[in-house]
Amino acid sequence: MADPHVAPVTAAKIPVFLQTPESKCAAMRIMQNWPQVYGSIYSHGTTSFLSEGFQCGPGWYPLIERLSAAIAAILDEMPLEAFRVLQVKQKFGGLRFRVTGSNERILNRIAKAQVEAAHTCEGCGGPARIRSVDMWLTTSCDPCIEQAGSRHR
């Protein structure tokens, strides 16, 4: 039985939010704006998938920026030496913000951002819902789905 919360989309309308030089630069700017959150993405001895930016569409970047600011405020109040962001990506239509050395306040703020992302288009940042294409999920709005469909024709 189909999930009523997941809208089916035909394969010709899969929105693909590929990493562009512009989106990579935007992600790097966010990371540079919040060094207490992201630290050095090139640190030795840590596994980080951030050197190429965020692995999601630019529509989520404002949400990630707000999340970064909230985490920075928490870290300013209560420094956590072991805190690191390991990866920011889209998976199964949802935001994944992988961290280590965190606390409950930060994890709660991440969970709040994940709920917001589930209703935010990964492409443009507008209102959206999770959509299914076979086994592939994305959070997209109707205009981004239509634009993706026109690119595949």
Phi, psi and chi 1 to 4 in degrees:
 res  aa     phi    psi   chi1   chi2   chi3   chi4
   1 MET       -  136.8  174.3  175.1  -93.3      -
   2 ALA   -71.8  144.7      -      -      -      -
   3 ASP   -75.1  123.1 -176.2  -19.9      -      -
   4 PRO   -68.9  -13.7   24.0  -32.2      -      -
   5 HIS   -91.5   -6.2  -58.5  -71.1      -      -
   6 VAL  -116.0  117.6  177.2      -      -      -
   7 ALA   -85.0  125.8      -      -      -      -
   8 PRO   -71.9  146.5   23.7  -29.1      -      -
   9 VAL  -134.4  142.8  176.9      -      -      -
  10 THR   -74.4  155.0   61.6      -      -      -
  11 ALA   -58.9  -28.8      -      -      -      -
  12 ALA   -70.7  -11.4      -      -      -      -
  13 LYS  -113.4   24.7  -67.9 -172.5  175.4 -175.6
  14 ILE   -69.8  119.3  -60.5  171.9      -      -
  15 PRO   -79.7  128.7   25.6  -28.6      -      -
  16 VAL  -116.1  117.7  177.8      -      -      -
  17 PHE  -104.1   79.9  -54.7  111.8      -      -
  18 LEU   -73.2  150.1  -61.6  175.6      -      -
  19 GLN   -66.6  123.5 -175.3   77.8  -26.9      -
  20 THR  -112.8  163.9   64.7      -      -      -
  21 PRO   -57.0  -36.1  -26.0   34.5      -      -
  22 GLU   -66.8  -43.5  -65.7   80.8   14.9      -
  23 SER   -70.6  -34.8   63.3      -      -      -
  24 LYS   -63.7  -42.9 -178.1  178.2  176.6  179.7
  25 CYS   -62.9  -40.9  -74.1      -      -      -
  26 ALA   -63.8  -41.3      -      -      -      -
  27 ALA   -64.7  -42.1      -      -      -      -
  28 MET   -63.9  -37.1  -67.0  -60.4  176.3      -
  29 ARG   -62.8  -42.8  -87.3 -167.0  -59.2  -83.5
  30 ILE   -60.9  -45.6  -67.9  170.7      -      -
  31 MET   -63.8  -38.0  -72.0 -173.7  -90.0      -
  32 GLN   -70.3  -31.8  -70.5  170.1   -8.8      -
  33 ASN   -68.9  -23.9  -71.4  -17.3      -      -
  34 TRP  -127.6   65.0  -54.9  106.0      -      -
  35 PRO   -63.6  -27.9   22.7  -32.0      -      -
  36 GLN   -69.2  -19.6   65.7  -88.1   53.7      -
  37 VAL   -90.9  -46.6  174.7      -      -      -
  38 TYR   -97.7  -19.5  -64.0   95.2      -      -
  39 GLY    56.2 -149.4      -      -      -      -
  40 SER   -92.8  120.1  172.7      -      -      -
  41 ILE   -73.5   -6.5   59.4  172.6      -      -
  42 TYR  -109.1   20.1  -57.0  104.5      -      -
  43 SER   -59.3  141.0  -64.1      -      -      -
  44 HIS   -76.8  145.1  -62.4  -69.3      -      -
  45 GLY    82.3    2.4      -      -      -      -
  46 THR  -121.5  152.3   62.1      -      -      -
  47 THR   -97.2  118.2  -58.1      -      -      -
  48 SER  -133.6  137.0  174.7      -      -      -
  49 PHE  -105.4   19.6  -63.9   97.0      -      -
  50 LEU   -91.4   -9.4  -64.1  172.7      -      -
  51 SER   -63.3  -20.7   61.1      -      -      -
  52 GLU  -103.2   10.5  -67.2  -59.8  -45.8      -
  53 GLY    94.6 -156.4      -      -      -      -
  54 PHE   -94.4  143.2  -56.7  141.7      -      -
  55 GLN   -98.9   58.8  -61.2  164.2  -15.0      -
  56 CYS  -155.5  172.4   63.5      -      -      -
  57 GLY   -75.8  158.5      -      -      -      -
  58 PRO   -68.4  -14.8   25.1  -33.5      -      -
  59 GLY   -64.3  -23.2      -      -      -      -
  60 TRP   -90.1   -7.0  -76.3   -6.1      -      -
  61 TYR   -61.1  -42.7  -73.5   14.2      -      -
  62 PRO   -60.7  -38.5  -25.3   35.7      -      -
  63 LEU   -63.2  -42.8 -176.1  153.2      -      -
  64 ILE   -66.0  -36.8  -66.7  166.7      -      -
  65 GLU   -63.4  -44.9  178.1  101.2   40.7      -
  66 ARG   -63.8  -40.7  -69.1 -170.4  -57.0  -85.9
  67 LEU   -62.1  -43.2  173.4   58.8      -      -
  68 SER   -61.0  -42.5  -59.0      -      -      -
  69 ALA   -63.5  -41.7      -      -      -      -
  70 ALA   -65.2  -42.3      -      -      -      -
  71 ILE   -65.3  -40.3  -68.3  172.0      -      -
  72 ALA   -60.0  -42.1      -      -      -      -
  73 ALA   -63.1  -40.7      -      -      -      -
  74 ILE   -64.0  -44.6  -66.5  168.0      -      -
  75 LEU   -66.5  -30.9  -68.1  172.1      -      -
  76 ASP   -66.0  -37.7  -73.2  -14.6      -      -
  77 GLU   -73.8  -39.1  -69.9  175.1   22.3      -
  78 MET  -140.5   86.8 -179.1 -172.6  -49.8      -
  79 PRO   -59.2  137.4  -21.4   31.9      -      -
  80 LEU  -122.6  102.2  -61.6  170.5      -      -
  81 GLU   -58.8  -33.9  -66.9  -59.7  -40.9      -
  82 ALA   -87.8   -2.0      -      -      -      -
  83 PHE   -67.7  132.9  179.4   81.4      -      -
  84 ARG  -150.0  141.0  -62.8  -74.7  177.8  -88.0
  85 VAL   -89.0  125.6  175.7      -      -      -
  86 LEU   -96.2  -36.0  -57.3  174.8      -      -
  87 GLN  -162.8  144.3 -174.3  176.1   36.5      -
  88 VAL  -129.2  119.6  178.3      -      -      -
  89 LYS  -157.1  172.2   68.3  178.0 -174.5  174.4
  90 GLN  -102.4  133.9 -175.3  -92.2   53.0      -
  91 LYS  -147.0  132.3 -175.0  171.9 -178.3  177.6
  92 PHE    53.4   35.5  -58.6  124.7      -      -
  93 GLY    79.6    0.8      -      -      -      -
  94 GLY  -119.0  161.2      -      -      -      -
  95 LEU   -78.3  130.6  173.4   64.4      -      -
  96 ARG  -116.4  121.3  -59.4  -63.6 -174.6  -95.8
  97 PHE  -124.2   87.2 -162.9   90.0      -      -
  98 ARG   -80.9  127.3  -67.5 -174.6   49.8 -134.1
  99 VAL  -133.3  166.3  -61.3      -      -      -
 100 THR  -137.1  155.9 -172.7      -      -      -
 101 GLY    68.2   31.8      -      -      -      -
 102 SER   -91.4 -177.1 -170.5      -      -      -
 103 ASN  -134.5  176.9   64.8   21.6      -      -
 104 GLU   -63.5  -38.3 -171.8  173.2  -17.1      -
 105 ARG   -61.9  -43.5  -75.4 -179.6   64.4 -160.9
 106 ILE   -67.3  -43.4  -68.9  173.2      -      -
 107 LEU   -62.8  -37.2  -66.1  176.4      -      -
 108 ASN   -65.4  -39.5  -73.1  -21.2      -      -
 109 ARG   -67.6  -38.3 -172.9   55.1 -171.6   88.3
 110 ILE   -62.7  -43.8  -68.2  169.3      -      -
 111 ALA   -60.6  -39.3      -      -      -      -
 112 LYS   -63.2  -42.4 -178.0  178.7  174.5 -176.6
 113 ALA   -65.4  -35.6      -      -      -      -
 114 GLN   -65.9  -37.4  -69.9  171.4  -36.1      -
 115 VAL   -65.4  -43.2  169.7      -      -      -
 116 GLU   -61.7  -42.1 -175.6  179.7  -11.6      -
 117 ALA   -63.1  -30.7      -      -      -      -
 118 ALA   -66.9  -11.4      -      -      -      -
 119 HIS  -122.1   15.3  -57.5  -76.0      -      -
 120 THR  -123.6  128.8  -56.8      -      -      -
 121 CYS   -64.2  127.6  179.7      -      -      -
 122 GLU   -67.5  -22.8 -171.3 -176.6   -9.9      -
 123 GLY   -85.9  -47.2      -      -      -      -
 124 CYS  -120.3  -13.1   70.2      -      -      -
 125 GLY    88.9    0.5      -      -      -      -
 126 GLY   -79.6  177.3      -      -      -      -
 127 PRO   -60.2  139.7  -18.9   29.2      -      -
 128 ALA  -154.7  179.9      -      -      -      -
 129 ARG  -145.6  163.0   59.7 -169.9  164.7  154.0
 130 ILE   -74.1  134.3  -64.2  176.2      -      -
 131 ARG  -125.7  148.6  -60.1  164.1 -173.6  -95.9
 132 SER  -112.6  136.8  171.6      -      -      -
 133 VAL  -129.8  102.1  179.2      -      -      -
 134 ASP    53.5 -112.9  -63.8  -36.7      -      -
 135 MET  -103.6   10.5  -61.7  -63.8  -72.4      -
 136 TRP  -105.8  129.8 -169.3   78.9      -      -
 137 LEU  -116.4  144.5  -62.5  171.7      -      -
 138 THR  -144.9  153.6 -178.8      -      -      -
 139 THR  -105.2  108.2  -56.5      -      -      -
 140 SER  -142.7  156.5  -58.4      -      -      -
 141 CYS   -95.3  168.4   64.2      -      -      -
 142 ASP   -59.6  -46.2  -68.9  -23.0      -      -
 143 PRO   -60.5  -38.9  -26.4   36.0      -      -
 144 CYS   -68.6  -35.5  -75.3      -      -      -
 145 ILE   -64.0  -44.6  -70.1  -68.9      -      -
 146 GLU   -63.4  -42.7  -69.4  -57.1  -43.0      -
 147 GLN   -61.8  -41.2 -176.2  178.7    6.5      -
 148 ALA   -64.1  -39.7      -      -      -      -
 149 GLY   -62.5  -38.8      -      -      -      -
 150 SER   -70.5  -29.1   67.4      -      -      -
 151 ARG   -70.4  -26.9  -77.8 -165.3  -48.7 -101.0
 152 HIS   -93.1    0.4  -67.8  -72.9      -      -
 153 ARG   -83.4      -  -72.5 -173.8 -170.5  136.3
